[in-house]
Amino acid sequence: RVVLSRSSILYQEYSDVAINREIQRQQGKEPGTEEEGLREEGSDGIPSPSNLSPSSSFRSSRGSAFALWQDIPDVRSSGQLDNFSNEERKLQEAKFELVTSEASYIRSLTIAVDHFMLSPELAECLGAQEKQWLFSKLPEVKDVSERFLQDLEHRLEEDILRFDVCDIVLDHCPSLRRVYLPYVTNQAYQEQTYQRLLHENPRFPGILARLEEDPICQRLPLTSFLILPFQRITRLKMLVENILKRTTPGSRDEDTATKAFNELKKIIKECNSSVQSMKRMEELIHLNKKIHFEGKIFPLISQSRWLVKHGELLEVDTQTMSISGSKLKLPTKPVYLHLFNDCLLLSRRKDTWKFMVFVHAKIGELKVKDLSQKLQGISGFIFHLQLCEGQQLKHQILLKSHTE
C-alpha cells in the first residue's frame, strides 16, 4: 500500500498557516467553509469522484496539505454531510488537520534526511561525530513519524466520514517519546556543531549554501529543518487539545483524547527537563575547567547539581579597619562566589576566566547575618558569612555588596 505520496507543501509553510488558524480560533473565527481552506492553485490530474475509492479519494485530496475534510471527493459525494452538525464538522476537521499536518511534516523530514543529511558532498566535509551531532536521530524521528502517519491514513481509509485519531496518537506515544527525547536533548550539541562548522570548516558554508538554494527545499535554510521535531511535538499536543475540546463530554472519545493529550504533555515535560539537565551539565563541565581548588579536590560535576548564581563581592579586611574622623574605613579585596543548589564556593581570580577556591561548604552549613543596620553610614550592604563543617566553624568572612 503506497502511503508516501505526500503533499508538496512543506511543514514550514504549514506552521505559518497554523499560527493564523490559531489566531482565528482564539478570535472565535473557525475555518469551515470552502473559501477558507487553503489549496494549491493549478492542481490537475485529480480523477472525478465517481472513479475514486476511499483510498484514492483521500490521497488525491492531499495534493493540498490544507484541503478541508469536507472537500474530500468521497465525503462530498457521500450525501452525508448534511447529517453532521456544525460542531461535528469542526471535530472532523480538527482530526483531519492532525493527519494532513503530519503528512506535511514528513515531507519536510524527508528533505532534511535525503537532501541534506545524505548529501555525498556534505558527507565528505563532515566527520562522523560532527554528522551525528548535527543531524542527531533525525532518520529515527522520520521512521517513527512515517509509521504513525501510515496508521492515521489507514484509519481514514477505513471510514472517511467518522474516524478517530486520538487512540492512534496514544498508541504511538511510547515510540514518539523514544525518538523525540534524545533528539531534543541533543539540541545544545546540534547548535554548537552548526555554529562551529560555519566558522571553522571552510568547505561547509559553500556546500550548505548550494544545498539550500536547491528548489527541492524551496530555498529554506537547513536550520528550519533541524528544528522541525521541536515544533512538531508541541504542535501535536495543541492539535489533540483542539480535538479534545470538541469531543462529547463523558464519552469514550473524550477519555481517549484526554489520555493522548496527557501523554503528549508528559513527553514535552520530559523533553524540557532533559534539555535543562543537559544545559546544566554543560555549564558544570565548562566551569570545571575554570575552577581549581586549594588542597582537597572537590568533585564539582554531578547530575544533581546546577549553578544558581555567581558574581564578585568585596571581602572586608577586619584586621585593617580604621576610623577617620567620623567615618569608618573598610579596606576590601575582591572575592568571587559560585552559588550552586547544594553548595557555595568562595574563590579568588587567578586571571580573567580562572578561579582558585579557598573554601567551600554545603548550603545547609552556611550561616548568614545582615550587619547593614549595625554599620550605618556605610554605602552598600554588609553581611557576615560563616561556613561550617558539621558543628565546627570552618571559615568566616565579612562581605560587602552594592545591591541586595
C-alpha positions as CSV (number, residue, x, y, z in Angstrom):
1,R,0.0,0.0,0.0
2,V,1.6,3.3,-1.1
3,V,1.3,5.9,1.6
4,L,4.2,8.2,1.0
5,S,2.6,10.2,-1.9
6,R,2.9,13.4,0.2
7,S,1.8,16.9,-0.5
8,S,4.4,19.2,-1.8
9,I,3.6,21.6,1.0
10,L,6.4,21.8,3.5
11,Y,5.8,21.8,7.2
12,Q,7.5,25.2,7.5
13,E,4.6,26.6,5.3
14,Y,2.0,24.7,7.4
15,S,3.4,26.2,10.6
16,D,2.7,29.7,9.2
17,V,-0.8,28.8,8.3
18,A,-1.3,27.0,11.6
19,I,-0.4,30.2,13.5
20,N,-3.0,32.1,11.5
21,R,-5.6,29.4,12.2
22,E,-4.9,29.5,15.9
23,I,-5.4,33.3,15.9
24,Q,-8.7,32.7,14.2
25,R,-9.7,30.1,16.7
26,Q,-8.9,32.4,19.6
27,Q,-10.9,35.2,18.0
28,G,-13.9,32.9,17.6
29,K,-13.5,32.5,13.8
30,E,-13.4,28.9,12.7
31,P,-12.2,27.9,9.3
32,G,-15.0,25.8,8.0
33,T,-16.1,26.9,4.5
34,E,-14.7,26.0,1.2
35,E,-13.3,29.5,0.7
36,E,-11.4,29.5,3.9
37,G,-9.5,26.3,3.2
38,L,-6.0,26.8,1.6
39,R,-5.4,24.9,-1.6
40,E,-2.6,24.6,-4.2
41,E,-3.6,26.5,-7.3
42,G,-3.5,24.7,-10.6
43,S,-3.6,21.2,-9.2
44,D,-4.5,18.8,-12.0
45,G,-4.8,15.1,-12.6
46,I,-7.5,14.7,-9.9
47,P,-9.9,12.0,-11.0
48,S,-13.6,12.5,-10.8
49,P,-15.4,11.4,-7.7
50,S,-17.2,8.6,-9.4
51,N,-13.9,6.8,-10.2
52,L,-12.4,7.2,-6.7
53,S,-12.1,4.6,-4.0
54,P,-11.9,6.0,-0.4
55,S,-8.1,5.5,-0.5
56,S,-7.5,7.3,-3.8
57,S,-10.0,10.0,-2.9
58,F,-8.2,10.7,0.3
59,R,-4.7,10.7,-1.3
60,S,-5.6,12.9,-4.2
61,S,-7.2,15.5,-1.9
62,R,-3.8,15.7,-0.2
63,G,-2.4,17.5,-3.2
64,S,-3.0,20.4,-0.8
65,A,-2.0,19.8,2.8
66,F,-4.6,22.2,3.8
67,A,-7.7,20.9,2.0
68,L,-10.6,20.6,4.3
69,W,-12.1,17.2,5.3
70,Q,-15.4,18.3,3.8
71,D,-13.7,18.9,0.4
72,I,-12.6,15.3,0.0
73,P,-14.5,13.9,-3.0
74,D,-15.8,10.8,-1.2
75,V,-17.1,13.0,1.7
76,R,-18.8,15.4,-0.7
77,S,-20.3,12.6,-2.8
78,S,-21.5,10.6,0.3
79,G,-24.6,12.7,0.7
80,Q,-24.0,12.5,4.5
81,L,-22.6,16.0,5.1
82,D,-26.0,17.5,5.9
83,N,-26.4,14.9,8.7
84,F,-23.4,16.4,10.5
85,S,-24.0,19.3,12.9
86,N,-21.7,22.3,12.7
87,E,-19.8,21.1,15.8
88,E,-19.4,17.6,14.4
89,R,-18.0,19.0,11.2
90,K,-15.5,21.1,13.2
91,L,-14.5,17.9,15.2
92,Q,-13.8,16.0,12.0
93,E,-11.8,19.0,10.5
94,A,-9.7,19.1,13.7
95,K,-8.9,15.4,13.3
96,F,-8.2,15.8,9.6
97,E,-5.8,18.7,10.3
98,L,-3.7,16.4,12.5
99,V,-3.3,13.9,9.7
100,T,-2.6,16.4,6.9
101,S,-0.1,18.3,9.0
102,E,1.7,15.0,9.8
103,A,1.9,14.4,6.0
104,S,3.4,17.8,5.5
105,Y,5.8,17.3,8.4
106,I,7.1,14.0,6.9
107,R,7.6,15.8,3.6
108,S,10.0,18.2,5.3
109,L,11.7,15.4,7.3
110,T,12.3,13.5,4.1
111,I,14.0,16.5,2.5
112,A,16.1,17.0,5.7
113,V,17.3,13.4,5.6
114,D,17.6,12.7,1.8
115,H,18.7,16.1,0.6
116,F,20.8,17.4,3.4
117,M,21.9,14.5,5.7
118,L,22.6,12.0,2.8
119,S,24.3,14.6,0.6
120,P,27.6,13.0,-0.6
121,E,29.2,16.4,-0.9
122,L,28.2,17.3,2.7
123,A,29.3,13.9,4.0
124,E,32.8,14.4,2.6
125,C,33.4,17.6,4.6
126,L,31.9,16.3,7.9
127,G,33.5,14.0,10.5
128,A,31.3,11.1,11.7
129,Q,30.9,12.7,15.1
130,E,30.0,16.1,13.6
131,K,27.4,14.5,11.4
132,Q,25.9,12.7,14.4
133,W,25.7,15.9,16.5
134,L,24.3,17.9,13.6
135,F,21.6,15.6,12.5
136,S,21.2,13.5,15.6
137,K,18.4,10.9,15.4
138,L,16.6,12.6,12.6
139,P,16.2,9.4,10.5
140,E,14.7,7.6,13.5
141,V,12.3,10.5,14.0
142,K,11.3,10.2,10.3
143,D,10.8,6.4,10.5
144,V,8.6,6.7,13.6
145,S,6.6,9.5,12.1
146,E,6.0,7.6,8.9
147,R,4.6,4.6,10.8
148,F,2.4,7.0,12.8
149,L,1.1,8.5,9.5
150,Q,0.5,5.1,7.9
151,D,-1.8,4.2,10.8
152,L,-3.6,7.5,10.6
153,E,-4.1,7.1,6.8
154,H,-5.3,3.6,7.2
155,R,-7.9,4.8,9.7
156,L,-9.2,7.4,7.3
157,E,-9.4,4.9,4.5
158,E,-11.5,2.6,6.7
159,D,-14.1,5.2,7.4
160,I,-13.6,8.6,5.8
161,L,-16.8,10.0,7.4
162,R,-16.5,9.2,11.0
163,F,-12.9,8.4,12.0
164,D,-10.9,8.9,15.2
165,V,-7.2,9.6,15.6
166,C,-6.6,10.0,19.3
167,D,-6.4,6.3,20.1
168,I,-3.6,6.1,17.4
169,V,-1.8,9.0,18.9
170,L,-2.0,7.3,22.3
171,D,-0.7,4.0,20.9
172,H,2.3,5.8,19.3
173,C,3.3,7.9,22.3
174,P,5.9,5.4,23.5
175,S,7.6,5.4,20.1
176,L,7.4,9.2,19.8
177,R,9.0,9.6,23.3
178,R,11.8,7.1,22.3
179,V,13.0,9.3,19.4
180,Y,11.9,12.8,20.4
181,L,13.6,12.8,23.9
182,P,17.1,12.1,22.6
183,Y,16.7,14.4,19.6
184,V,15.5,17.4,21.7
185,T,18.1,16.7,24.4
186,N,20.9,16.9,21.7
187,Q,19.8,20.5,20.9
188,A,22.8,22.1,22.6
189,Y,25.3,19.9,20.7
190,Q,23.4,20.5,17.5
191,E,23.5,24.3,17.8
192,Q,27.2,24.3,18.8
193,T,28.2,21.9,16.0
194,Y,26.3,24.0,13.4
195,Q,28.0,27.3,14.5
196,R,31.4,25.6,14.7
197,L,31.1,24.2,11.2
198,L,30.1,27.6,9.8
199,H,33.1,29.4,11.3
200,E,35.8,26.7,11.4
201,N,35.1,24.4,8.4
202,P,36.0,26.3,5.2
203,R,34.0,23.9,2.9
204,F,30.8,23.7,4.9
205,P,29.3,27.2,4.3
206,G,29.6,26.9,0.5
207,I,28.3,23.3,0.3
208,L,25.4,24.2,2.6
209,A,24.5,27.3,0.5
210,R,24.3,25.2,-2.7
211,L,22.0,22.7,-0.9
212,E,19.8,25.4,0.5
213,E,19.4,27.0,-2.9
214,D,18.0,23.8,-4.4
215,P,14.3,24.2,-5.4
216,I,13.5,20.9,-3.6
217,C,13.8,22.6,-0.2
218,Q,12.2,25.8,-1.5
219,R,15.4,27.7,-0.6
220,L,14.7,27.2,3.1
221,P,17.8,27.0,5.4
222,L,18.9,23.8,7.0
223,T,18.2,25.1,10.5
224,S,14.5,25.4,9.6
225,F,14.5,21.6,9.0
226,L,16.6,20.7,12.1
227,I,14.1,22.4,14.5
228,L,11.0,20.7,13.0
229,P,10.8,17.9,15.7
230,F,10.8,20.6,18.4
231,Q,7.9,22.4,16.7
232,R,6.0,19.2,15.8
233,I,5.8,17.6,19.3
234,T,4.4,20.9,20.7
235,R,2.0,21.3,17.8
236,L,0.8,17.7,18.1
237,K,-0.3,18.4,21.6
238,M,-2.2,21.5,20.5
239,L,-3.9,19.6,17.7
240,V,-5.0,16.9,20.2
241,E,-6.2,19.6,22.6
242,N,-8.4,21.1,19.8
243,I,-9.9,17.7,19.2
244,L,-10.4,17.2,23.0
245,K,-12.3,20.5,23.2
246,R,-14.9,19.2,20.7
247,T,-15.5,15.7,21.9
248,T,-18.7,14.8,23.7
249,P,-18.2,15.2,27.5
250,G,-18.2,11.9,29.3
251,S,-17.7,9.9,26.1
252,R,-15.1,7.2,25.4
253,D,-13.7,9.5,22.7
254,E,-13.2,12.2,25.3
255,D,-11.4,9.7,27.6
256,T,-9.1,8.6,24.8
257,A,-8.4,12.2,23.7
258,T,-7.6,13.2,27.4
259,K,-5.2,10.3,27.7
260,A,-3.4,11.2,24.5
261,F,-3.2,14.8,25.4
262,N,-1.8,14.0,28.9
263,E,0.8,11.6,27.4
264,L,2.0,14.3,24.9
265,K,2.2,16.8,27.8
266,K,4.3,14.3,29.7
267,I,6.7,13.8,26.7
268,I,7.1,17.6,26.3
269,K,7.7,18.0,30.0
270,E,10.4,15.3,29.9
271,C,12.0,16.9,26.8
272,N,12.1,20.3,28.6
273,S,13.6,18.7,31.7
274,S,16.2,16.8,29.7
275,V,17.2,19.9,27.8
276,Q,17.6,21.8,31.1
277,S,19.6,19.0,32.6
278,M,21.9,18.8,29.6
279,K,22.5,22.6,29.7
280,R,23.2,22.4,33.4
281,M,25.7,19.6,32.9
282,E,27.3,21.5,30.0
283,E,27.7,24.5,32.3
284,L,29.3,22.4,35.1
285,I,31.7,20.9,32.6
286,H,32.6,24.4,31.4
287,L,33.1,25.6,35.0
288,N,35.1,22.6,36.0
289,K,37.8,23.7,33.5
290,K,38.0,27.2,35.1
291,I,37.7,26.4,38.8
292,H,40.6,25.0,40.8
293,F,40.8,24.0,44.5
294,E,43.4,24.6,47.1
295,G,44.4,21.3,48.7
296,K,41.5,18.7,48.7
297,I,39.9,18.0,45.3
298,F,36.2,18.8,45.2
299,P,34.1,16.8,42.6
300,L,32.2,19.6,41.0
301,I,30.4,17.7,38.3
302,S,27.2,16.0,39.5
303,Q,23.9,15.1,37.8
304,S,22.0,16.7,40.7
305,R,24.0,20.0,40.9
306,W,23.4,23.2,39.0
307,L,24.6,26.8,39.2
308,V,22.1,29.2,40.8
309,K,24.1,32.4,40.8
310,H,27.6,33.7,40.6
311,G,29.4,37.0,40.9
312,E,32.0,39.1,42.6
313,L,31.7,40.7,46.0
314,L,34.1,42.5,48.3
315,E,35.7,40.9,51.4
316,V,36.1,43.4,54.2
317,D,39.5,43.2,55.9
318,T,38.6,43.4,59.6
319,Q,42.2,43.4,60.6
320,T,42.9,46.8,59.0
321,M,39.6,48.6,59.6
322,S,40.1,52.1,60.9
323,I,38.2,55.3,61.8
324,S,39.0,58.5,60.0
325,G,37.2,61.4,61.6
326,S,33.6,60.3,61.9
327,K,33.9,57.7,59.1
328,L,34.6,54.0,59.3
329,K,37.1,52.9,56.7
330,L,36.7,49.4,55.4
331,P,39.6,48.1,53.3
332,T,38.3,45.5,50.9
333,K,39.6,42.9,48.3
334,P,37.5,41.0,45.7
335,V,36.2,37.6,46.3
336,Y,34.2,35.5,43.8
337,L,31.1,33.4,44.8
338,H,29.7,30.5,42.9
339,L,26.4,29.5,44.5
340,F,25.1,26.1,43.5
341,N,21.8,24.4,44.6
342,D,23.7,22.4,47.1
343,C,27.0,24.2,47.9
344,L,28.8,27.6,47.9
345,L,32.4,28.1,46.6
346,L,34.5,31.2,47.6
347,S,37.4,31.9,45.3
348,R,40.0,34.4,44.1
349,R,40.5,35.1,40.5
350,K,43.7,33.7,39.1
351,D,43.1,35.5,35.8
352,T,40.1,36.8,33.9
353,W,38.5,33.3,33.5
354,K,40.1,31.1,36.1
355,F,39.4,30.9,39.9
356,M,41.1,29.4,42.9
357,V,38.7,28.2,45.5
358,F,39.9,28.7,49.1
359,V,36.8,27.5,50.9
360,H,33.5,25.8,50.2
361,A,30.6,24.4,52.2
362,K,27.2,22.8,51.8
363,I,24.2,25.0,51.7
364,G,22.8,23.6,54.9
365,E,26.1,24.5,56.7
366,L,26.0,28.2,55.9
367,K,25.1,30.9,58.4
368,V,24.4,34.5,57.2
369,K,23.8,37.6,59.3
370,D,23.0,41.0,57.8
371,L,25.1,43.8,59.5
372,S,23.9,46.7,57.3
373,Q,21.8,48.2,60.1
374,K,24.5,48.0,62.7
375,L,27.1,49.6,60.4
376,Q,25.1,52.7,59.3
377,G,26.7,55.3,57.2
378,I,28.5,52.7,55.1
379,S,27.3,52.5,51.5
380,G,26.2,49.1,50.2
381,F,25.2,46.0,52.2
382,I,27.4,44.3,54.8
383,F,26.8,40.7,55.9
384,H,28.7,38.2,57.9
385,L,29.0,34.7,56.4
386,Q,30.0,31.6,58.3
387,L,30.9,28.3,56.6
388,C,30.7,25.3,58.8
389,E,31.6,21.6,58.6
390,G,29.2,19.7,60.8
391,Q,29.1,21.7,64.1
392,Q,32.6,23.1,63.6
393,L,33.2,26.6,62.2
394,K,35.4,26.2,59.1
395,H,35.7,29.8,57.9
396,Q,34.0,33.2,58.4
397,I,34.1,36.2,56.2
398,L,32.7,39.7,56.2
399,L,31.3,40.6,52.7
400,K,30.1,43.8,51.1
401,S,27.9,44.2,48.1
402,H,26.4,47.2,46.3
403,T,23.0,45.6,45.9
404,E,20.9,43.1,47.9
